[in-house]
């Protein structure tokens, strides 16, 4: 079946029917030198040479910069960019392209994508690279591998992204196949500044999703794509794109064909090849009509089915001299000539299913000259000529990259990474060591300074690593698994220090050591906290660990466990925090085997859900516990009383903070040696950020960057605070970030001092009506406090009593609960108590503005939350009137019938009639029947009772 797609331009009608390639076509497509569109890099690209990967010293400084990426996307090909001047490969690591110098063990990271990279390709001369992604804000980037800079980006006309791409042999054109259905195939001349493709065509969904595309090496007018069942042959010319679609099934050859994998054109012929999961290859030839080949070379038909491998073929490509090379699921690589005669094979690559094979950019004729004294293997043909091909790179689905030297058959492992989700990272407390683990059932210990693997540990296939932790001395490593197992390993050898523990019934989500390495605590999805204790023998080498006790202390998932020190004795103390809003402290000193004692259990939130906790650094005289919640707030709780002492608006980047780390350094101190400034690193859904402490709600105190395109699972800091490490979960990567706190401090200064950063957070800013209204209420509160009937001269002050804070907050449209009111008053009242021993009774306007911004909802009142509550509490989005009145009195904070009456009278503008008041007190439903319908919807409750707009 053939179809033709038309470009938006008006081409010459005579070109509607494509013709065979001739001299005119060759003249039309004479290779031209690519012209970079990105002007700022033009001089860099023009002067770049192979082996001179440009690393700009004038790179813009940022508080956080990605410096290394551990792991890569094994489902995408690894490109061999090696030539006579360099030994380099290119691969995709999540949303980052990586140029890896195999000789110098260096990475150069190509950044620009916000989504996972879904396809890559390279030019025949290995200079130009293409990366593309799928998702919001998708793009296609063309990179210069000599300089490492982007020379062109394509943003428009991509739909939801690109699933397959290829570059022509003359380097001038690229093919893009969109991800969304119906798919669009487009041809682009990337060397021009045009934002439109030369030609494009929309594919019928009946052909299935096309997942692979490749150009003909001999004719840039032709390319081929395939999905699981259909192969599409294309021909484009003068603004027209024509294709011929053919399906291949078991009935085609009366043999099992399997699913189609990849396709290529056979050099020096009109044939093409498609490999399948049955280990076969479908050979395509131009359609014959009455024994004569069709003049349309793109119209092909299946000619024969050849068996190439005993297992599924996973990739097919061509060598520099036109050999056909294939890889299979057993790790075998085979070479064929254009007649599919087997020339040579490598069956000793036992590293998993082959995903890609890429050759160095060295001609075989030069190899003969340079290595004429070297013995190459013989071909498996009768002539037994020397089998000469350049060295090549093989990547496998097990995330292994190997380099094969053909003139000696030497296999070197370049990288062996996690082939499944990376769920945990941990760093050594005093050495440059990084430990990574996940669902690949193994641990890898890195020296992150030298970027080398020091050791690794393989576990059973069902032991998936979920969490990791070093003890404060670095001697032990705690490992929690998804099956509930807990292991304690040696910090160097990664061998077990004691038999594994099996006391958890579900996945172990958290593990941590006490400051003196005498206790280990874990939390699991069964909502239990388990404690293990170090047991010392007569010989230090006999030290081991033993189970102490466990306790199901929460009724919802545990979000964090934390060891600390008792202020008076210095003994370990243990706390756990759950989504049930409970903060539980355990009495370790009184606990015994199978009996874990609790010392306190406090509810620390009313509506928000706690997300993370950490000890506040010693930059104040008072000891605090820092807790973040789902409403983007950061709270400081007194370490002893658990009283909320300060509430601040935290970073509002996409989602609430999920894991926190205090950077070990740098530490800034005042003239008395008191620490005055520290830095808090955090992650949320897909970002990593840095926050200056102490924090006061200033939005310029923090910065945030996309750390991984999907979820960011874990976070760790180096022992010196110079680096941060993030685990990306399903993207199988760990990113290493350098920390530049000076840049963050400079950004904060640019944001202004005192109240300047807070004014933009008020509606209308400093000159708006809201700020003027706020000042008026501030002074009205003073009048109210002095009494409306004062006959003496009123005193206007720059401060108002803290007892008026609730009234002014409500007047401004923020309606705090009684608990929130108590927290606000306590925050101001005890703000100077540690320093002066006295409580504060008044607040000035500047501090009140900060208090208002920090305590109000981060994004205002949401009608969606009210609608959701009515759906949960009622039926079909409405609640019975009597039930609503009961809920208002009995749920949440206590509300008496009289208080409910007063509130409803105010909201409904009732006259203060004693008789009405009496009737309402006796039977509220009778009085409210005229004003409140029998069933109340969220819209009625919001608009008619609360006076809000939904």
Residue, then its C-alpha position, 0 to 999 in steps of 0.5 A: x500500500x502506498x500513500x503520499x504526504x504533501x508539504x505545506x508549500x506548493x511544489x511542482x506537480x510534475x514531482x508528484x510521482x517519484x522517479x528513480x534516482x539519477x544524475x539529477x537527484x545526485x546533483x540535487x543532494x550534493x552534500x553540503x557542510x552543515x551550518x550551525x543555527x545556534x550563533x553563540x556556538x558558531x565560532x566554537x563549532x567551526x574551530x572544533x577538531x576530533x579529540x578536542x571536546x570543548x569544555x568552556x571555562x566560562x560556563x554560567x555558574x549555578x548553585x547546583x551543577x550536574x557533573x557526572x551521571x552513573x548509569x544509562x538507558x540500556x534500551x537505547x543504542x550506544x554510539x561509537x564515536x572513536x576514530x584515530x584521534x579519540x576513543x569516545x562513546x555516546x549514550x543517553x542517561x535519563x534526560x541527559x546525553x553523555x559523551x564518555x571519553x574511554x581513555x581519560x575516564x571523563x564525561x561531558x554532559x549534553x543537557x537540554x531535555x526535560x523528559x527522558x531521551x527516547x531516541x538517538x542517532x549519529x552521523x556517518x562521520x561520527x561528528x553530529x548527534x541527534x537526541x529527542x524525547x517524548x512529553x511536555x516541552x519535547x524537543x529534538x537537539x542536534x549536537x556537535x560531538x567535537x565541541x559538545x555544544x547544541x547547533x540546532x533545536x527543533x521545538x515546533x511540530x513534534x506533537x508529544x515527542x519523537x520515538x525514532x530518528x535517523x540521519x542521512x549519510x550526507x549529514x544534511x537530513x534527519x528523519x523524525x517519527x512522532x510518538x503520538x497516534x496517528x504518527x507523523x513521519x517528517x524529513x528535516x533539513x537541519x542545516x537551514x533555519x527553517x522551522x518546518x520540515x521539507x516534507x511530512x506524512x501522517x501514517x494510518x494507525x492500522x500500521x501500528x506504531x513505527x519504532x525504528x527508522x534508518x536511512x539508505x547509505x547510498x540514497x538519502x531519498x530512501x529510508x525504512x521504518x518498522x513496527x511489530x508487524x509492518x515495514x514502511x519503505x519511503x521515498x521523498x523528493x521535492x516536498x513530497x513523501x511517499x511510502x509503501x507499507x507491507x505486513x509480514x505474518x507467519x502466513x507470508x512464508x508459512x513459517x514462524x516470523x515473530x515480531x519485527x525488530x529493526x531494518x536496514x538497506x543492503x548495500x550495493x543492491x535494491x534489497x533491504x533486510x528486517x530482523x525478527x524475534x524468531x532469529x530470522x531475517x526478512x529479505x525485501x526486493x523491489x516489486x516485480x510486475x510481469x517479471x519486470x522490477x517496478x520503477x518505484x524502488x521504494x515499492x518492495x515485497x518480501x522475497x525470502x526468510x533466512x534463519x540467522x540466529x538460534x535466538x531472537x535477533x535484537x539489532x541489525x546494522x552495517x559495518x563501514x565496509x558494508x557488512x551486515x552485523x546482527x546481535x541476538x538475545x544470547x549475546x552473540x554477534x554475527x557478521x554477514x556479507x550482502x548475500x547473507x553468508x556468515x563471515x564471522x561471529x563472536x559468541x563469547x560476549x556473555x553480558x546479556x541480550x545485545x542492544x546495539x553494535x557500533x564501529x569506530x570511524x576507521x576505514x578497513x583499508x587503513x586498518x590493513x596498512x596500520x596493522x599489516x603485521x597483526x593477525x586478524x581472524x579468518x572469515x568462515x568462508x572457503x576463501x578464508x580471507x582475513x576478517x578485518x573490521x574496526x573495533x566495535x562497541x557492544x551494549x546489552x540490555x543488562x546495562x553492560x558496555x564492552x569494547x571488542x578489539x577485532x585484531x586479537x579478539x580482546x573484550x574490555x568492559x567499559x561500564x557495567x551499570x544497574x539494569x533496573x531501578x536505582x532506589x537508594x544511595x548512601x555516602x561514606x561519612x569521611x571518604x569519597x565513597x558512594x554506594x548505590x543499590x536498587x532492583x537489580x539485586x546488587x550494590x555498587x561501591x564507587x570512588x566518586x572522585x576517581x569515578x571507579x567501582x571499588x567493589x560490588x555485591x550480588x544478592x539473590x534474585x528476590x532481594x531488591x534493595x530499597x534503602x541504604x545507610x552508613x553508620x557514623x564511623x563508616x564501618x557498617x552499612x545497613x541495607x533494607x530490602x523489599x521482602x522485609x530483609x535487613x542486612x548489616x554489611x562490612x563498609x569495605x568488602x560489602x560482606x555480611x557482618x551477621x546473619x540477615x534479619x527477617x522481622x519485617x513483613x513488608x518492604x523496608x523503606x527506611x534504615x538509619x544508625x544512631x550517632x554512637x553506632x549502638x542502634x539500627x532502626x528501620x521502618x517498613x510498609x507494615x507501619x512498624x519500627x524495628x530496632x537492632x542493637x550492637x552486641x560486643x563480644x570479648x574480641x572486637x572482631x566478634x562484634x555483631x548485631x542482634x534484634x531488639x524489638x519492633x512496634x507498629x506505632x503508626x496506623x498509616x505509612x511511616x515517612x521518616x525515622x530519625x536518631x538524635x541525642x538526649x540533651x541532658x545525657x547524650x544518649x540516643x533517642x529515636x523518633x518516627x513520623x507518619x502520614x497519620x500526622x503522629x510524631x512518635x518517640x521511643x524509650x530505648x533505655x527502658x526497652x528490652x528484647x521484644x519490648x520496644x517502649x514508647x515515651x511520647x506520641x504527639x499529633x503535629x498536624x491538623x490537615x497537612x501530611x508530614x513528608x520529611x523530618x531532620x534535625x535542625x543544625x545548631x545555628x540557634x541556641x534552641x534545639x529544633x526538629x525541622x519538619x516539612x508537610x504537604x502544604x509546602x510549609x517548613x515547621x520548627x518544633x522544639x526538640x523537647x516539648x514538640x511545640x511548634x515554634x516557627x512556621x515558614x513557607x517552604x520552596x513551592x517547586x512543583x511538589x512538597x519536599x520529600x527528603x532532606x539533607x543538611x550539608x556538612x559544610x560550609x559552616x559560617x560562624x559569627x565572631x563568638x564561634x556560633x554557627x549562623x548559616x547552613x544549607x539544606x538540600x532537598x528533593x521533591x517529585x523530580x527536582x533537587x534543590x538547595x535552601x539557605x538556613x535560617x529560612x524566613x520564607x524568602x523565596x530567594x533563599x532557595x533554588x531548584x533544578x530538574x534532577x530526573x525526568x521521572x521520580x527522584x527517589x533518594x538523596x545523599x550528600x558527600x562528607x564534605x558537602x561539595x556534592x549531592x547525589x540523587x537516585x532516579x528510580x526507573x531511569x536507572x541512573x544516579x546523578x552527581x551534583x556539585x554545590x556552589x553556595x556562593x552563587x545561591x547567596x548572590x542570588x539571594x542578595x539580588x532578590x533584595x533585603x528585608x521586606x523587598x522579597x515579600x512584597x511581590x507575594x502580596x496581591x498587587x505588591x507594595x503599591x496594591x490595594x491589598x497592602x494598603x488594606x493590610x496597613x489599615x487593618x493593622x491600625x484598626x486592630x490597635x483601636x479595637x484593642x484600646x476600645x472604641x469608647x476611649x475619650x483620651x487621645x489615642x496612641x498610634x504605635x508601630x506595633x499591635x498586641x499579639x492578641x489581635x493577630x487572629x482578627x487581622x488574619x481573618x479580616x485579610x481572608x485567611x481563616x486559621x484554625x484554633x491550633x494555627x492561631x495558637x501556633x502563630x501567637x506562640x511563634x511571636x510570643x517566644x521568639x526572643x525567650x531563649x535570648x532574653x528570657x522574656x516573652x513578646x507581647x507585640x508585633x510590628x507590621x513588617x513581622x506581621x507581613x512575614x507571619x501572614x505570608x508564611x502561615x496562609x495557604x501556599x496557593x490560597x483556598x482551593x474549591x476543589x478541596x471543598x468539592x472533594x470533601x463533600x464527595x467523601x462525606x456525603x452522597x453524590x457531592x451533597x450532604x444532608x443538612x442535619x449531618x452537616x451541622x453534626x459534622x461541623x460540631x463533632x469533627x476537627x476542632x471542637x465547636x459548641x452549639x452556641x459557637x456554631x450558632x454565632x458563626x451561622x448568624x454572622x454568615x447568614x446576616x441574621x438579626x440578633x433577635x433573642x427569640x430567634x436565638x432561643x429557637x436556634x439554640x433549642x433546635x438549630x435545624x428548624x431555624x435554618x430550614x429556611x436558609x439552608x436546603x435539606x441537602x447542601x452541595x459544595x457550591x451552595x456551601x461555598x457561595x451561600x454560606x461562606x460567600x466564596x466564589x467557586 
